[in-house]
Amino acid sequence: MKILHTSDWHLGHVLYGHDRTEEQQAMLDQMVHIVEEQQPDVFLLCGDVFHTSQPSNATQTMLSDALMKIHEANPKMFIVMTAGNHDSPTKHVIFQKPWRALNVYAIGQLKKEHLEEHIIEIPGKGFIIAIPHVNEQTLPEGFFQQLLDKTAERNTEVLPVVMTAHTTVKGCAYKGHEQATELTVGGIDAIQLEQLGEGYDYLALGHIHHGQFVDPDKHYARYSGTPLPISFDENFSHSISIVEIDKHGAIPTVTAIEIHNPHPLVTLPEEGFAPWETTKKLLEEYPDNDPSYIRLNLEIEDFLPVEASAEAAKLAEGKQCRFCTFNFKKKDGNQTEAQGLTVQEFQAEKPIEIAKQYAAYEGTNFDEEMTELFNEVLNMVENDARNN
């Protein structure tokens, strides 16, 4: 069985106010080309198809158009798409029935009472156990193993078995994810690989953006990673994985195919931090015809210069690059990222977001209690303004 494994498309993602439709469409076009060239038996999209649970109509149309083209590139291929933590489980499967005519299986919600709905047989090729993102605490003990056991009963021809999951597995490299630790990444607590059961030949994982094997020495559990970077800290290659399995029990062969991004995310300087005058010069000398997003790594004494955002934006004028943000470090060693805002952008920003940016600048965690207190004060101010 030959599989194209991908995940974390995050369609609809906006980078510091910049629309990314062009590069997302370029990524989808490359997916179609790879399917035409590789002719896989199964196309696995393992969660976080959209960046938000309420994607725009244009973003949903982008997905449906892409699925049509991917299907046309290999009509016999099965397309299995599961929901991630960024997706709405119900919206994910709204066109489940008509999609089935195109060999598209959309799995949004866990069916605890109907396990067979998660087992997709690829005639003469193998089995896919499709599991969307789910809160592990709500699962019955041994749920994954139940699915694997039921698949084993049906697998009389000893065909390959592939299982999907959208979660954090302990030991994975989570570089690029904000506020991530060994215990939790992106709001999903880490679990042991053993908790996902035994009996699959390949575990197709989603959620972690860095493509990798969970165990570098054993090629049976892999994150395909996101095909496009979501943040500037994802300064690694982005790809999809082609997986080939001869039979049940065989070691998978995995080949990564890199995805080209027409608008790379670039940090200046590439390593370390530099004073404001140095970073200004780097931006001024940046090639005029390079359509990159730019982040400046800035070392400061106490505060970000008041004129910094306006100067950076002016230096980028006439160039194809787009200035996005500052990633600055105080000389005492504290590091944080601050988006440069114009006066108009500042006025349009929600008060809570300004407060969170200020808290981050001061190195404070803006937690739920602080959010609640801030909203109370904001409501009082707005009520006073309406009554005066």
PLY file of the C-alpha trace (Angstrom):
ply
format ascii 1.0
element vertex 388
property float x
property float y
property float z
element edge 387
property int vertex1
property int vertex2
end_header
0.00 0.00 0.00
1.28 3.44 -0.96
0.22 6.45 1.09
0.63 10.20 0.84
0.71 11.45 4.44
0.13 15.14 5.15
-1.42 17.24 7.92
-1.79 20.71 9.41
-2.63 22.69 6.29
-4.11 25.51 8.41
-6.00 26.91 5.43
-7.16 30.46 6.11
-4.16 31.31 8.29
-3.29 35.02 8.25
0.27 36.09 9.11
0.35 39.42 10.94
-2.53 40.71 8.87
-1.13 39.41 5.58
-3.42 37.17 3.52
-1.71 33.88 2.58
-4.15 32.63 -0.07
-1.55 32.75 -2.85
0.98 30.55 -1.07
-1.70 28.20 0.28
-3.00 27.73 -3.25
0.56 27.10 -4.46
0.88 24.40 -1.79
-2.38 22.76 -2.89
-1.28 22.83 -6.54
1.90 21.01 -5.52
-0.23 18.39 -3.73
-2.08 17.73 -6.99
1.19 17.42 -8.91
2.63 14.98 -6.35
-0.52 12.82 -6.54
-0.29 12.77 -10.35
3.35 11.73 -10.16
3.26 9.27 -7.24
-0.21 7.71 -7.76
-0.70 6.69 -4.12
-3.47 4.32 -3.01
-4.45 6.60 -0.10
-4.20 10.34 0.57
-4.14 10.96 4.35
-4.85 14.46 5.69
-4.43 14.13 9.45
-6.13 17.13 11.03
-5.96 20.93 11.27
-7.22 21.28 7.74
-8.37 24.80 8.63
-6.72 27.31 10.93
-9.97 28.21 12.69
-13.15 26.34 13.54
-15.13 28.91 11.51
-13.29 29.20 8.17
-14.54 31.70 5.62
-16.57 30.63 2.61
-13.57 31.36 0.39
-11.35 29.10 2.51
-13.89 26.26 2.45
-14.18 26.65 -1.32
-10.39 26.45 -1.60
-10.48 23.09 0.20
-13.34 21.63 -1.84
-11.73 22.73 -5.12
-8.43 21.17 -4.02
-10.07 17.88 -3.09
-11.74 17.76 -6.51
-8.40 18.30 -8.29
-6.63 15.78 -6.05
-9.33 13.22 -6.81
-9.11 13.89 -10.55
-5.34 13.41 -10.40
-5.89 9.81 -9.24
-9.59 8.80 -9.31
-8.99 5.35 -7.78
-7.25 6.83 -4.74
-8.99 6.98 -1.34
-8.83 10.37 0.39
-9.12 10.19 4.19
-9.44 13.51 6.01
-9.68 13.73 9.81
-10.43 16.73 12.02
-7.74 18.31 14.20
-8.00 20.51 17.28
-8.26 23.63 15.08
-11.17 22.17 13.09
-14.88 22.10 13.84
-15.85 18.40 13.94
-19.38 19.11 12.64
-18.33 21.56 9.91
-15.64 19.11 8.91
-18.18 16.49 7.84
-21.00 18.70 6.51
-20.48 17.34 2.98
-19.56 13.85 4.11
-22.12 12.02 1.97
-21.55 13.77 -1.39
-17.77 13.58 -0.86
-18.05 9.80 -0.55
-18.85 9.70 -4.28
-15.31 11.02 -4.84
-13.73 8.47 -2.50
-13.33 11.16 0.17
-13.84 9.97 3.76
-14.26 12.91 6.16
-13.96 11.83 9.80
-14.83 14.65 12.20
-16.19 13.06 15.37
-15.33 9.95 17.31
-17.99 7.23 17.07
-17.52 5.28 20.30
-20.59 3.14 19.66
-19.83 2.54 15.96
-16.18 1.62 15.77
-16.53 0.21 12.25
-17.03 3.77 10.91
-13.39 4.46 11.74
-12.08 1.42 9.85
-11.73 2.05 6.11
-10.82 -0.91 3.94
-8.77 -0.22 0.83
-9.68 -3.30 -1.25
-6.66 -5.51 -1.90
-4.31 -2.90 -0.42
-4.86 -2.51 3.32
-6.79 -0.81 6.12
-6.92 2.76 7.42
-8.03 3.34 11.02
-9.05 7.01 10.86
-9.19 8.76 14.23
-9.77 12.54 14.53
-8.52 14.73 17.37
-10.10 13.65 20.63
-9.62 14.52 24.29
-7.83 11.48 25.66
-9.55 11.92 29.05
-12.95 11.16 27.51
-11.84 7.93 25.86
-12.63 4.51 27.32
-9.52 2.64 28.38
-8.03 0.62 25.55
-10.10 2.35 22.83
-7.30 2.43 20.26
-6.49 -1.21 20.89
-10.16 -2.13 20.37
-10.00 -0.58 16.90
-6.76 -2.35 16.11
-8.16 -5.69 17.31
-11.32 -5.28 15.20
-9.16 -4.48 12.17
-6.99 -7.54 12.82
-10.14 -9.74 12.75
-10.99 -8.41 9.28
-7.44 -8.50 7.96
-7.45 -12.11 6.77
-5.15 -11.33 3.83
-2.40 -9.92 6.10
-2.57 -6.49 4.46
-0.88 -3.33 5.82
-2.65 -1.48 8.66
-2.30 2.29 9.06
-3.76 4.33 11.92
-4.10 8.12 12.17
-4.03 10.35 15.24
-3.91 14.09 15.88
-2.16 14.46 19.20
1.09 15.11 21.06
3.31 12.09 21.57
5.97 12.26 24.28
9.49 12.61 22.95
8.57 14.54 19.78
10.48 17.69 18.78
8.07 20.62 19.10
10.26 23.42 17.75
8.21 26.27 16.31
5.20 25.84 18.60
4.52 28.70 20.99
4.21 28.04 24.74
5.08 24.37 24.25
6.65 22.03 26.79
7.41 18.33 26.99
4.04 17.92 28.72
1.77 19.84 26.36
1.94 21.31 22.85
-0.77 23.51 21.35
-3.15 22.72 24.20
-2.87 18.94 23.74
-1.26 16.99 26.58
1.49 14.57 25.62
0.79 10.83 25.74
3.04 7.81 25.58
3.24 6.14 22.18
2.23 2.87 23.84
-1.17 4.35 24.74
-2.10 4.25 21.04
-2.03 0.46 21.03
-0.22 -2.19 19.01
-0.94 -3.80 15.66
-0.53 -0.99 13.14
2.28 -0.89 10.60
2.38 2.89 10.38
0.99 5.62 12.62
0.21 8.78 10.60
0.36 11.65 13.07
-0.80 15.25 12.87
-0.52 18.30 15.18
3.25 18.78 15.48
4.51 21.03 12.68
8.04 19.63 12.42
8.13 16.54 10.20
9.78 13.68 12.12
9.70 10.11 13.31
8.70 9.89 16.97
11.55 7.42 17.41
14.31 8.18 14.85
15.42 4.53 14.92
11.96 3.08 14.24
10.08 4.23 11.13
6.52 3.32 12.07
5.23 6.49 13.82
5.65 9.82 12.02
4.50 13.42 12.01
4.35 14.61 8.41
4.54 18.22 9.64
2.86 21.21 8.08
3.55 21.83 4.36
3.75 25.60 5.00
5.29 27.36 8.01
2.81 28.92 10.43
5.36 30.93 12.41
8.83 32.40 11.90
10.25 29.89 14.38
9.41 27.01 12.02
12.75 27.47 10.27
12.99 23.91 9.01
12.01 22.21 5.76
8.31 21.57 5.15
7.16 18.50 3.28
4.73 15.64 2.81
5.58 11.97 3.34
5.24 9.14 0.83
4.88 5.87 2.76
5.09 2.40 1.18
4.27 -0.82 3.08
4.58 -4.23 1.42
2.52 -6.26 3.89
1.34 -6.37 7.47
4.38 -6.57 9.70
6.77 -5.05 7.16
8.87 -1.97 7.91
7.49 1.10 6.07
9.63 2.94 3.55
9.21 6.70 3.97
10.27 9.44 1.55
9.79 13.14 2.29
8.95 15.45 -0.62
9.61 19.11 0.13
6.93 21.74 -0.52
8.11 25.03 -2.02
6.81 28.21 -0.41
6.72 31.22 -2.80
6.69 33.57 0.22
9.34 32.34 2.71
9.40 33.50 6.32
12.75 35.22 6.88
14.33 36.49 10.10
17.00 39.22 10.01
19.67 38.65 11.17
19.43 34.90 10.51
21.10 34.12 13.84
21.16 36.05 17.08
19.97 39.61 17.71
21.31 42.95 16.56
20.94 46.63 17.54
18.26 48.72 15.84
20.68 50.50 13.49
22.10 47.17 12.30
18.68 45.58 11.68
17.54 48.68 9.80
20.51 48.32 7.48
19.78 44.62 6.91
16.18 45.44 5.92
17.31 48.36 3.74
19.76 46.07 1.88
17.29 43.20 1.54
16.71 42.33 -2.18
13.89 44.36 -3.72
12.43 41.41 -5.66
12.34 38.81 -2.86
8.67 38.24 -1.84
9.38 37.15 1.74
7.76 37.89 5.07
10.28 39.62 7.35
10.81 39.47 11.10
13.56 41.56 12.69
15.58 40.18 15.61
16.23 43.30 17.64
18.37 43.78 20.76
17.17 46.66 22.93
18.24 48.41 26.12
14.85 48.90 27.76
12.06 49.58 25.26
11.38 49.17 21.56
12.08 52.53 19.88
8.83 54.44 19.32
9.67 55.05 15.67
10.71 51.45 14.95
7.51 50.18 13.35
7.07 53.18 11.08
10.73 53.11 10.03
10.67 49.38 9.28
7.48 49.73 7.23
9.00 52.63 5.28
12.20 50.68 4.56
10.08 47.85 3.11
8.20 50.21 0.79
8.97 49.54 -2.85
10.20 46.04 -2.05
8.29 42.82 -2.59
8.99 41.71 0.99
6.46 42.34 3.76
7.60 43.53 7.17
5.66 41.65 9.87
7.05 41.92 13.37
9.92 42.37 15.79
11.39 39.57 17.84
13.34 41.47 20.45
15.62 40.65 23.34
16.58 42.93 26.19
20.24 42.99 27.04
19.37 41.21 30.29
18.51 38.16 28.16
14.69 38.18 28.17
13.22 37.51 24.71
9.75 38.07 23.29
8.03 38.93 20.05
6.20 42.19 19.46
4.22 43.06 16.40
4.93 46.50 14.99
1.64 48.47 14.84
0.85 51.67 13.02
-1.45 54.18 14.71
-4.35 52.99 12.55
-3.62 49.33 13.37
-3.35 50.18 17.08
-6.76 51.88 17.02
-8.29 48.90 15.21
-6.79 46.33 17.57
-9.00 44.91 20.34
-8.06 46.20 23.83
-7.55 42.67 25.14
-4.98 41.95 22.40
-3.05 45.15 23.22
-3.05 44.12 26.89
-1.76 40.64 26.03
1.03 42.09 23.87
2.06 44.41 26.71
2.02 41.52 29.19
4.20 39.47 26.86
6.58 42.41 26.50
6.93 42.58 30.29
7.41 38.82 30.49
4.07 38.18 32.25
1.68 35.34 31.45
-1.74 36.83 30.67
-3.75 33.94 32.18
-7.52 33.33 32.47
-7.81 35.25 35.77
-6.11 38.31 34.29
-8.36 38.07 31.21
-11.47 37.98 33.41
-10.31 40.98 35.46
-9.41 42.94 32.34
-12.82 42.28 30.77
-14.55 43.45 33.96
-12.63 46.74 33.91
-13.23 47.13 30.17
-16.98 46.66 30.66
-16.97 49.33 33.38
-15.14 51.78 31.13
-17.48 51.11 28.20
-20.57 51.52 30.41
-19.26 54.84 31.76
-18.57 56.02 28.20
-22.12 55.16 27.12
-23.65 56.95 30.13
-21.62 60.18 29.67
0 1
1 2
2 3
3 4
4 5
5 6
6 7
7 8
8 9
9 10
10 11
11 12
12 13
13 14
14 15
15 16
16 17
17 18
18 19
19 20
20 21
21 22
22 23
23 24
24 25
25 26
26 27
27 28
28 29
29 30
30 31
31 32
32 33
33 34
34 35
35 36
36 37
37 38
38 39
39 40
40 41
41 42
42 43
43 44
44 45
45 46
46 47
47 48
48 49
49 50
50 51
51 52
52 53
53 54
54 55
55 56
56 57
57 58
58 59
59 60
60 61
61 62
62 63
63 64
64 65
65 66
66 67
67 68
68 69
69 70
70 71
71 72
72 73
73 74
74 75
75 76
76 77
77 78
78 79
79 80
80 81
81 82
82 83
83 84
84 85
85 86
86 87
87 88
88 89
89 90
90 91
91 92
92 93
93 94
94 95
95 96
96 97
97 98
98 99
99 100
100 101
101 102
102 103
103 104
104 105
105 106
106 107
107 108
108 109
109 110
110 111
111 112
112 113
113 114
114 115
115 116
116 117
117 118
118 119
119 120
120 121
121 122
122 123
123 124
124 125
125 126
126 127
127 128
128 129
129 130
130 131
131 132
132 133
133 134
134 135
135 136
136 137
137 138
138 139
139 140
140 141
141 142
142 143
143 144
144 145
145 146
146 147
147 148
148 149
149 150
150 151
151 152
152 153
153 154
154 155
155 156
156 157
157 158
158 159
159 160
160 161
161 162
162 163
163 164
164 165
165 166
166 167
167 168
168 169
169 170
170 171
171 172
172 173
173 174
174 175
175 176
176 177
177 178
178 179
179 180
180 181
181 182
182 183
183 184
184 185
185 186
186 187
187 188
188 189
189 190
190 191
191 192
192 193
193 194
194 195
195 196
196 197
197 198
198 199
199 200
200 201
201 202
202 203
203 204
204 205
205 206
206 207
207 208
208 209
209 210
210 211
211 212
212 213
213 214
214 215
215 216
216 217
217 218
218 219
219 220
220 221
221 222
222 223
223 224
224 225
225 226
226 227
227 228
228 229
229 230
230 231
231 232
232 233
233 234
234 235
235 236
236 237
237 238
238 239
239 240
240 241
241 242
242 243
243 244
244 245
245 246
246 247
247 248
248 249
249 250
250 251
251 252
252 253
253 254
254 255
255 256
256 257
257 258
258 259
259 260
260 261
261 262
262 263
263 264
264 265
265 266
266 267
267 268
268 269
269 270
270 271
271 272
272 273
273 274
274 275
275 276
276 277
277 278
278 279
279 280
280 281
281 282
282 283
283 284
284 285
285 286
286 287
287 288
288 289
289 290
290 291
291 292
292 293
293 294
294 295
295 296
296 297
297 298
298 299
299 300
300 301
301 302
302 303
303 304
304 305
305 306
306 307
307 308
308 309
309 310
310 311
311 312
312 313
313 314
314 315
315 316
316 317
317 318
318 319
319 320
320 321
321 322
322 323
323 324
324 325
325 326
326 327
327 328
328 329
329 330
330 331
331 332
332 333
333 334
334 335
335 336
336 337
337 338
338 339
339 340
340 341
341 342
342 343
343 344
344 345
345 346
346 347
347 348
348 349
349 350
350 351
351 352
352 353
353 354
354 355
355 356
356 357
357 358
358 359
359 360
360 361
361 362
362 363
363 364
364 365
365 366
366 367
367 368
368 369
369 370
370 371
371 372
372 373
373 374
374 375
375 376
376 377
377 378
378 379
379 380
380 381
381 382
382 383
383 384
384 385
385 386
386 387
